[in-house]
Every structure is written in structure tokens, then in C-alpha cells.
């Protein structure tokens, strides 16, 4: 998903979302010029996938 989409889930505005991504507050990957947030890692960060969180650590 895009950085602004992930930010909306976290309650952030567009600029704040990019600032948080730049600081490393949530995981991102770069594909070409696009900065994207892997949904699986975001779900683990939010505690939505407890089973995956156990194996990711």
C-alpha cells in the first residue's frame, strides 16, 4: 500500500505519513521511485497477525 494509505490507518496526514516513513516508524520498501508499505509487516506492527509476529521475531 502507499505511504499515505498506511498513514490514514495510523491516523496521520499525508506529510506526517511520509515523515514517519522516513524516520522508520513503519516499514517501507522502494520499488523504482515509489515508496510502499508492505501490508504483512504493517499488520504485524499493528498486532493484527499474532501468528506471523511470533515467527517474524
mmCIF file of the N, C-alpha and C atoms, coordinates in Angstrom:
data_MODEL
# 
_entry.id   MODEL 
# 
loop_
_atom_site.group_PDB 
_atom_site.id 
_atom_site.type_symbol 
_atom_site.label_atom_id 
_atom_site.label_alt_id 
_atom_site.label_comp_id 
_atom_site.label_asym_id 
_atom_site.label_entity_id 
_atom_site.label_seq_id 
_atom_site.pdbx_PDB_ins_code 
_atom_site.Cartn_x 
_atom_site.Cartn_y 
_atom_site.Cartn_z 
_atom_site.occupancy 
_atom_site.B_iso_or_equiv 
_atom_site.pdbx_formal_charge 
_atom_site.auth_seq_id 
_atom_site.auth_comp_id 
_atom_site.auth_asym_id 
_atom_site.auth_atom_id 
_atom_site.pdbx_PDB_model_num 
ATOM 1   N N  . UNK A 1 1  ? 0.845  -1.166  0.000  1.00 0.00 ? 1  UNK A N  1 
ATOM 2   C CA . UNK A 1 1  ? 0.000  0.000   0.000  1.00 0.00 ? 1  UNK A CA 1 
ATOM 3   C C  . UNK A 1 1  ? 0.892  1.230   0.000  1.00 0.00 ? 1  UNK A C  1 
ATOM 4   N N  . UNK A 1 2  ? 0.326  2.363   -0.324 1.00 0.00 ? 2  UNK A N  1 
ATOM 5   C CA . UNK A 1 2  ? 1.108  3.592   -0.373 1.00 0.00 ? 2  UNK A CA 1 
ATOM 6   C C  . UNK A 1 2  ? 1.337  4.129   1.045  1.00 0.00 ? 2  UNK A C  1 
ATOM 7   N N  . UNK A 1 3  ? 2.293  5.011   1.168  1.00 0.00 ? 3  UNK A N  1 
ATOM 8   C CA . UNK A 1 3  ? 2.592  5.611   2.467  1.00 0.00 ? 3  UNK A CA 1 
ATOM 9   C C  . UNK A 1 3  ? 1.387  6.395   2.995  1.00 0.00 ? 3  UNK A C  1 
ATOM 10  N N  . UNK A 1 4  ? 0.718  7.222   2.185  1.00 0.00 ? 4  UNK A N  1 
ATOM 11  C CA . UNK A 1 4  ? -0.458 7.929   2.708  1.00 0.00 ? 4  UNK A CA 1 
ATOM 12  C C  . UNK A 1 4  ? -1.585 6.990   3.143  1.00 0.00 ? 4  UNK A C  1 
ATOM 13  N N  . UNK A 1 5  ? -1.769 5.860   2.436  1.00 0.00 ? 5  UNK A N  1 
ATOM 14  C CA . UNK A 1 5  ? -2.788 4.891   2.846  1.00 0.00 ? 5  UNK A CA 1 
ATOM 15  C C  . UNK A 1 5  ? -2.448 4.300   4.211  1.00 0.00 ? 5  UNK A C  1 
ATOM 16  N N  . UNK A 1 6  ? -1.200 3.925   4.409  1.00 0.00 ? 6  UNK A N  1 
ATOM 17  C CA . UNK A 1 6  ? -0.775 3.392   5.702  1.00 0.00 ? 6  UNK A CA 1 
ATOM 18  C C  . UNK A 1 6  ? -0.926 4.459   6.785  1.00 0.00 ? 6  UNK A C  1 
ATOM 19  N N  . UNK A 1 7  ? -0.585 5.685   6.441  1.00 0.00 ? 7  UNK A N  1 
ATOM 20  C CA . UNK A 1 7  ? -0.722 6.781   7.397  1.00 0.00 ? 7  UNK A CA 1 
ATOM 21  C C  . UNK A 1 7  ? -2.154 6.991   7.827  1.00 0.00 ? 7  UNK A C  1 
ATOM 22  N N  . UNK A 1 8  ? -3.097 6.883   6.889  1.00 0.00 ? 8  UNK A N  1 
ATOM 23  C CA . UNK A 1 8  ? -4.512 7.028   7.227  1.00 0.00 ? 8  UNK A CA 1 
ATOM 24  C C  . UNK A 1 8  ? -4.937 5.975   8.246  1.00 0.00 ? 8  UNK A C  1 
ATOM 25  N N  . UNK A 1 9  ? -4.438 4.743   8.079  1.00 0.00 ? 9  UNK A N  1 
ATOM 26  C CA . UNK A 1 9  ? -4.760 3.675   9.021  1.00 0.00 ? 9  UNK A CA 1 
ATOM 27  C C  . UNK A 1 9  ? -4.242 4.035   10.413 1.00 0.00 ? 9  UNK A C  1 
ATOM 28  N N  . UNK A 1 10 ? -3.093 4.695   10.436 1.00 0.00 ? 10 UNK A N  1 
ATOM 29  C CA . UNK A 1 10 ? -2.474 5.086   11.704 1.00 0.00 ? 10 UNK A CA 1 
ATOM 30  C C  . UNK A 1 10 ? -2.961 6.447   12.198 1.00 0.00 ? 10 UNK A C  1 
ATOM 31  N N  . UNK A 1 11 ? -3.850 7.097   11.447 1.00 0.00 ? 11 UNK A N  1 
ATOM 32  C CA . UNK A 1 11 ? -4.400 8.380   11.852 1.00 0.00 ? 11 UNK A CA 1 
ATOM 33  C C  . UNK A 1 11 ? -3.509 9.562   11.533 1.00 0.00 ? 11 UNK A C  1 
ATOM 34  N N  . UNK A 1 12 ? -2.699 9.448   10.475 1.00 0.00 ? 12 UNK A N  1 
ATOM 35  C CA . UNK A 1 12 ? -1.764 10.510  10.113 1.00 0.00 ? 12 UNK A CA 1 
ATOM 36  C C  . UNK A 1 12 ? -2.167 11.190  8.813  1.00 0.00 ? 12 UNK A C  1 
ATOM 37  N N  . UNK A 1 13 ? -1.822 12.464  8.700  1.00 0.00 ? 13 UNK A N  1 
ATOM 38  C CA . UNK A 1 13 ? -1.977 13.203  7.448  1.00 0.00 ? 13 UNK A CA 1 
ATOM 39  C C  . UNK A 1 13 ? -0.888 12.765  6.477  1.00 0.00 ? 13 UNK A C  1 
ATOM 40  N N  . UNK A 1 14 ? -0.988 13.191  5.226  1.00 0.00 ? 14 UNK A N  1 
ATOM 41  C CA . UNK A 1 14 ? -0.045 12.789  4.180  1.00 0.00 ? 14 UNK A CA 1 
ATOM 42  C C  . UNK A 1 14 ? 1.409  13.136  4.537  1.00 0.00 ? 14 UNK A C  1 
ATOM 43  N N  . UNK A 1 15 ? 1.670  14.386  4.884  1.00 0.00 ? 15 UNK A N  1 
ATOM 44  C CA . UNK A 1 15 ? 3.040  14.805  5.189  1.00 0.00 ? 15 UNK A CA 1 
ATOM 45  C C  . UNK A 1 15 ? 3.574  14.070  6.415  1.00 0.00 ? 15 UNK A C  1 
ATOM 46  N N  . UNK A 1 16 ? 2.742  13.904  7.426  1.00 0.00 ? 16 UNK A N  1 
ATOM 47  C CA . UNK A 1 16 ? 3.154  13.197  8.635  1.00 0.00 ? 16 UNK A CA 1 
ATOM 48  C C  . UNK A 1 16 ? 3.445  11.730  8.331  1.00 0.00 ? 16 UNK A C  1 
ATOM 49  N N  . UNK A 1 17 ? 2.704  11.162  7.379  1.00 0.00 ? 17 UNK A N  1 
ATOM 50  C CA . UNK A 1 17 ? 2.937  9.773   6.978  1.00 0.00 ? 17 UNK A CA 1 
ATOM 51  C C  . UNK A 1 17 ? 4.316  9.614   6.364  1.00 0.00 ? 17 UNK A C  1 
ATOM 52  N N  . UNK A 1 18 ? 4.666  10.515  5.459  1.00 0.00 ? 18 UNK A N  1 
ATOM 53  C CA . UNK A 1 18 ? 5.987  10.446  4.832  1.00 0.00 ? 18 UNK A CA 1 
ATOM 54  C C  . UNK A 1 18 ? 7.102  10.712  5.847  1.00 0.00 ? 18 UNK A C  1 
ATOM 55  N N  . UNK A 1 19 ? 6.873  11.614  6.777  1.00 0.00 ? 19 UNK A N  1 
ATOM 56  C CA . UNK A 1 19 ? 7.868  11.869  7.830  1.00 0.00 ? 19 UNK A CA 1 
ATOM 57  C C  . UNK A 1 19 ? 8.060  10.626  8.696  1.00 0.00 ? 19 UNK A C  1 
ATOM 58  N N  . UNK A 1 20 ? 6.969  9.970   9.053  1.00 0.00 ? 20 UNK A N  1 
ATOM 59  C CA . UNK A 1 20 ? 7.049  8.750   9.866  1.00 0.00 ? 20 UNK A CA 1 
ATOM 60  C C  . UNK A 1 20 ? 7.775  7.643   9.103  1.00 0.00 ? 20 UNK A C  1 
ATOM 61  N N  . UNK A 1 21 ? 7.497  7.517   7.823  1.00 0.00 ? 21 UNK A N  1 
ATOM 62  C CA . UNK A 1 21 ? 8.169  6.505   6.998  1.00 0.00 ? 21 UNK A CA 1 
ATOM 63  C C  . UNK A 1 21 ? 9.661  6.807   6.913  1.00 0.00 ? 21 UNK A C  1 
ATOM 64  N N  . UNK A 1 22 ? 10.003 8.070   6.743  1.00 0.00 ? 22 UNK A N  1 
ATOM 65  C CA . UNK A 1 22 ? 11.409 8.478   6.654  1.00 0.00 ? 22 UNK A CA 1 
ATOM 66  C C  . UNK A 1 22 ? 12.152 8.177   7.959  1.00 0.00 ? 22 UNK A C  1 
ATOM 67  N N  . UNK A 1 23 ? 11.478 8.353   9.105  1.00 0.00 ? 23 UNK A N  1 
ATOM 68  C CA . UNK A 1 23 ? 12.076 8.066   10.409 1.00 0.00 ? 23 UNK A CA 1 
ATOM 69  C C  . UNK A 1 23 ? 12.171 6.569   10.687 1.00 0.00 ? 23 UNK A C  1 
ATOM 70  N N  . UNK A 1 24 ? 11.428 5.761   9.911  1.00 0.00 ? 24 UNK A N  1 
ATOM 71  C CA . UNK A 1 24 ? 11.434 4.320   10.130 1.00 0.00 ? 24 UNK A CA 1 
ATOM 72  C C  . UNK A 1 24 ? 10.384 3.868   11.123 1.00 0.00 ? 24 UNK A C  1 
ATOM 73  N N  . UNK A 1 25 ? 9.368  4.705   11.362 1.00 0.00 ? 25 UNK A N  1 
ATOM 74  C CA . UNK A 1 25 ? 8.313  4.344   12.308 1.00 0.00 ? 25 UNK A CA 1 
ATOM 75  C C  . UNK A 1 25 ? 7.460  3.180   11.803 1.00 0.00 ? 25 UNK A C  1 
ATOM 76  N N  . UNK A 1 26 ? 7.391  3.003   10.491 1.00 0.00 ? 26 UNK A N  1 
ATOM 77  C CA . UNK A 1 26 ? 6.772  1.810   9.933  1.00 0.00 ? 26 UNK A CA 1 
ATOM 78  C C  . UNK A 1 26 ? 7.578  1.367   8.721  1.00 0.00 ? 26 UNK A C  1 
ATOM 79  N N  . UNK A 1 27 ? 7.521  0.068   8.405  1.00 0.00 ? 27 UNK A N  1 
ATOM 80  C CA . UNK A 1 27 ? 8.390  -0.487  7.363  1.00 0.00 ? 27 UNK A CA 1 
ATOM 81  C C  . UNK A 1 27 ? 8.015  0.009   5.971  1.00 0.00 ? 27 UNK A C  1 
ATOM 82  N N  . UNK A 1 28 ? 9.018  0.229   5.150  1.00 0.00 ? 28 UNK A N  1 
ATOM 83  C CA . UNK A 1 28 ? 8.791  0.627   3.764  1.00 0.00 ? 28 UNK A CA 1 
ATOM 84  C C  . UNK A 1 28 ? 9.740  -0.139  2.851  1.00 0.00 ? 28 UNK A C  1 
ATOM 85  N N  . UNK A 1 29 ? 9.339  -0.238  1.594  1.00 0.00 ? 29 UNK A N  1 
ATOM 86  C CA . UNK A 1 29 ? 10.210 -0.757  0.546  1.00 0.00 ? 29 UNK A CA 1 
ATOM 87  C C  . UNK A 1 29 ? 10.144 0.230   -0.605 1.00 0.00 ? 29 UNK A C  1 
ATOM 88  N N  . UNK A 1 30 ? 11.192 0.294   -1.387 1.00 0.00 ? 30 UNK A N  1 
ATOM 89  C CA . UNK A 1 30 ? 11.219 1.181   -2.540 1.00 0.00 ? 30 UNK A CA 1 
ATOM 90  C C  . UNK A 1 30 ? 11.171 0.334   -3.802 1.00 0.00 ? 30 UNK A C  1 
ATOM 91  N N  . UNK A 1 31 ? 10.209 0.646   -4.665 1.00 0.00 ? 31 UNK A N  1 
ATOM 92  C CA . UNK A 1 31 ? 10.059 -0.028  -5.945 1.00 0.00 ? 31 UNK A CA 1 
ATOM 93  C C  . UNK A 1 31 ? 10.153 1.061   -7.001 1.00 0.00 ? 31 UNK A C  1 
ATOM 94  N N  . UNK A 1 32 ? 11.303 1.107   -7.669 1.00 0.00 ? 32 UNK A N  1 
ATOM 95  C CA . UNK A 1 32 ? 11.534 2.219   -8.591 1.00 0.00 ? 32 UNK A CA 1 
ATOM 96  C C  . UNK A 1 32 ? 11.610 3.500   -7.788 1.00 0.00 ? 32 UNK A C  1 
ATOM 97  N N  . UNK A 1 33 ? 10.724 4.441   -8.118 1.00 0.00 ? 33 UNK A N  1 
ATOM 98  C CA . UNK A 1 33 ? 10.675 5.705   -7.375 1.00 0.00 ? 33 UNK A CA 1 
ATOM 99  C C  . UNK A 1 33 ? 9.596  5.711   -6.308 1.00 0.00 ? 33 UNK A C  1 
ATOM 100 N N  . UNK A 1 34 ? 8.804  4.642   -6.255 1.00 0.00 ? 34 UNK A N  1 
ATOM 101 C CA . UNK A 1 34 ? 7.688  4.587   -5.294 1.00 0.00 ? 34 UNK A CA 1 
ATOM 102 C C  . UNK A 1 34 ? 8.143  4.030   -3.962 1.00 0.00 ? 34 UNK A C  1 
ATOM 103 N N  . UNK A 1 35 ? 7.646  4.625   -2.906 1.00 0.00 ? 35 UNK A N  1 
ATOM 104 C CA . UNK A 1 35 ? 7.877  4.124   -1.551 1.00 0.00 ? 35 UNK A CA 1 
ATOM 105 C C  . UNK A 1 35 ? 6.565  3.478   -1.111 1.00 0.00 ? 35 UNK A C  1 
ATOM 106 N N  . UNK A 1 36 ? 6.636  2.182   -0.804 1.00 0.00 ? 36 UNK A N  1 
ATOM 107 C CA . UNK A 1 36 ? 5.445  1.426   -0.438 1.00 0.00 ? 36 UNK A CA 1 
ATOM 108 C C  . UNK A 1 36 ? 5.611  0.801   0.939  1.00 0.00 ? 36 UNK A C  1 
ATOM 109 N N  . UNK A 1 37 ? 4.475  0.493   1.557  1.00 0.00 ? 37 UNK A N  1 
ATOM 110 C CA . UNK A 1 37 ? 4.472  -0.142  2.873  1.00 0.00 ? 37 UNK A CA 1 
ATOM 111 C C  . UNK A 1 37 ? 3.965  -1.572  2.684  1.00 0.00 ? 37 UNK A C  1 
ATOM 112 N N  . UNK A 1 38 ? 4.806  -2.576  3.014  1.00 0.00 ? 38 UNK A N  1 
ATOM 113 C CA . UNK A 1 38 ? 4.354  -3.968  2.902  1.00 0.00 ? 38 UNK A CA 1 
ATOM 114 C C  . UNK A 1 38 ? 3.239  -4.231  3.913  1.00 0.00 ? 38 UNK A C  1 
ATOM 115 N N  . UNK A 1 39 ? 2.094  -4.672  3.432  1.00 0.00 ? 39 UNK A N  1 
ATOM 116 C CA . UNK A 1 39 ? 0.941  -4.841  4.319  1.00 0.00 ? 39 UNK A CA 1 
ATOM 117 C C  . UNK A 1 39 ? 1.164  -5.924  5.366  1.00 0.00 ? 39 UNK A C  1 
ATOM 118 N N  . UNK A 1 40 ? 1.885  -6.986  5.030  1.00 0.00 ? 40 UNK A N  1 
ATOM 119 C CA . UNK A 1 40 ? 2.122  -8.050  6.010  1.00 0.00 ? 40 UNK A CA 1 
ATOM 120 C C  . UNK A 1 40 ? 2.910  -7.509  7.202  1.00 0.00 ? 40 UNK A C  1 
ATOM 121 N N  . UNK A 1 41 ? 3.955  -6.731  6.939  1.00 0.00 ? 41 UNK A N  1 
ATOM 122 C CA . UNK A 1 41 ? 4.758  -6.169  8.030  1.00 0.00 ? 41 UNK A CA 1 
ATOM 123 C C  . UNK A 1 41 ? 3.971  -5.132  8.820  1.00 0.00 ? 41 UNK A C  1 
ATOM 124 N N  . UNK A 1 42 ? 3.116  -4.368  8.149  1.00 0.00 ? 42 UNK A N  1 
ATOM 125 C CA . UNK A 1 42 ? 2.292  -3.382  8.848  1.00 0.00 ? 42 UNK A CA 1 
ATOM 126 C C  . UNK A 1 42 ? 1.305  -4.079  9.774  1.00 0.00 ? 42 UNK A C  1 
ATOM 127 N N  . UNK A 1 43 ? 0.706  -5.183  9.299  1.00 0.00 ? 43 UNK A N  1 
ATOM 128 C CA . UNK A 1 43 ? -0.230 -5.946  10.140 1.00 0.00 ? 43 UNK A CA 1 
ATOM 129 C C  . UNK A 1 43 ? 0.473  -6.485  11.383 1.00 0.00 ? 43 UNK A C  1 
ATOM 130 N N  . UNK A 1 44 ? 1.709  -6.945  11.227 1.00 0.00 ? 44 UNK A N  1 
ATOM 131 C CA . UNK A 1 44 ? 2.471  -7.434  12.381 1.00 0.00 ? 44 UNK A CA 1 
ATOM 132 C C  . UNK A 1 44 ? 2.753  -6.283  13.337 1.00 0.00 ? 44 UNK A C  1 
ATOM 133 N N  . UNK A 1 45 ? 3.158  -5.132  12.789 1.00 0.00 ? 45 UNK A N  1 
ATOM 134 C CA . UNK A 1 45 ? 3.442  -3.957  13.607 1.00 0.00 ? 45 UNK A CA 1 
ATOM 135 C C  . UNK A 1 45 ? 2.219  -3.541  14.423 1.00 0.00 ? 45 UNK A C  1 
ATOM 136 N N  . UNK A 1 46 ? 1.043  -3.650  13.813 1.00 0.00 ? 46 UNK A N  1 
ATOM 137 C CA . UNK A 1 46 ? -0.192 -3.268  14.488 1.00 0.00 ? 46 UNK A CA 1 
ATOM 138 C C  . UNK A 1 46 ? -0.735 -4.365  15.398 1.00 0.00 ? 46 UNK A C  1 
ATOM 139 N N  . UNK A 1 47 ? -0.094 -5.537  15.374 1.00 0.00 ? 47 UNK A N  1 
ATOM 140 C CA . UNK A 1 47 ? -0.539 -6.637  16.222 1.00 0.00 ? 47 UNK A CA 1 
ATOM 141 C C  . UNK A 1 47 ? -1.755 -7.357  15.692 1.00 0.00 ? 47 UNK A C  1 
ATOM 142 N N  . UNK A 1 48 ? -2.026 -7.251  14.390 1.00 0.00 ? 48 UNK A N  1 
ATOM 143 C CA . UNK A 1 48 ? -3.186 -7.891  13.794 1.00 0.00 ? 48 UNK A CA 1 
ATOM 144 C C  . UNK A 1 48 ? -2.920 -9.336  13.399 1.00 0.00 ? 48 UNK A C  1 
ATOM 145 N N  . UNK A 1 49 ? -1.670 -9.690  13.182 1.00 0.00 ? 49 UNK A N  1 
ATOM 146 C CA . UNK A 1 49 ? -1.292 -11.049 12.821 1.00 0.00 ? 49 UNK A CA 1 
ATOM 147 C C  . UNK A 1 49 ? -0.367 -11.610 13.893 1.00 0.00 ? 49 UNK A C  1 
ATOM 148 N N  . UNK A 1 50 ? -0.952 -12.065 14.978 1.00 0.00 ? 50 UNK A N  1 
ATOM 149 C CA . UNK A 1 50 ? -0.146 -12.559 16.096 1.00 0.00 ? 50 UNK A CA 1 
ATOM 150 C C  . UNK A 1 50 ? 0.683  -13.764 15.704 1.00 0.00 ? 50 UNK A C  1 
ATOM 151 N N  . UNK A 1 51 ? 0.141  -14.666 14.881 1.00 0.00 ? 51 UNK A N  1 
ATOM 152 C CA . UNK A 1 51 ? 0.871  -15.861 14.481 1.00 0.00 ? 51 UNK A CA 1 
ATOM 153 C C  . UNK A 1 51 ? 2.098  -15.477 13.670 1.00 0.00 ? 51 UNK A C  1 
ATOM 154 N N  . UNK A 1 52 ? 1.979  -14.532 12.749 1.00 0.00 ? 52 UNK A N  1 
ATOM 155 C CA . UNK A 1 52 ? 3.101  -14.072 11.947 1.00 0.00 ? 52 UNK A CA 1 
ATOM 156 C C  . UNK A 1 52 ? 4.103  -13.328 12.810 1.00 0.00 ? 52 UNK A C  1 
ATOM 157 N N  . UNK A 1 53 ? 3.625  -12.585 13.809 1.00 0.00 ? 53 UNK A N  1 
ATOM 158 C CA . UNK A 1 53 ? 4.520  -11.823 14.678 1.00 0.00 ? 53 UNK A CA 1 
ATOM 159 C C  . UNK A 1 53 ? 5.449  -12.750 15.442 1.00 0.00 ? 53 UNK A C  1 
ATOM 160 N N  . UNK A 1 54 ? 4.956  -13.934 15.838 1.00 0.00 ? 54 UNK A N  1 
ATOM 161 C CA . UNK A 1 54 ? 5.789  -14.886 16.565 1.00 0.00 ? 54 UNK A CA 1 
ATOM 162 C C  . UNK A 1 54 ? 6.926  -15.395 15.702 1.00 0.00 ? 54 UNK A C  1 
ATOM 163 N N  . UNK A 1 55 ? 6.674  -15.615 14.424 1.00 0.00 ? 55 UNK A N  1 
ATOM 164 C CA . UNK A 1 55 ? 7.706  -16.157 13.552 1.00 0.00 ? 55 UNK A CA 1 
ATOM 165 C C  . UNK A 1 55 ? 8.598  -15.071 12.975 1.00 0.00 ? 55 UNK A C  1 
ATOM 166 N N  . UNK A 1 56 ? 8.132  -13.806 12.977 1.00 0.00 ? 56 UNK A N  1 
ATOM 167 C CA . UNK A 1 56 ? 8.922  -12.710 12.397 1.00 0.00 ? 56 UNK A CA 1 
ATOM 168 C C  . UNK A 1 56 ? 10.046 -12.265 13.326 1.00 0.00 ? 56 UNK A C  1 
ATOM 169 N N  . UNK A 1 57 ? 9.911  -12.505 14.600 1.00 0.00 ? 57 UNK A N  1 
ATOM 170 C CA . UNK A 1 57 ? 10.914 -12.047 15.565 1.00 0.00 ? 57 UNK A CA 1 
ATOM 171 C C  . UNK A 1 57 ? 12.138 -12.903 15.615 1.00 0.00 ? 57 UNK A C  1 
# 
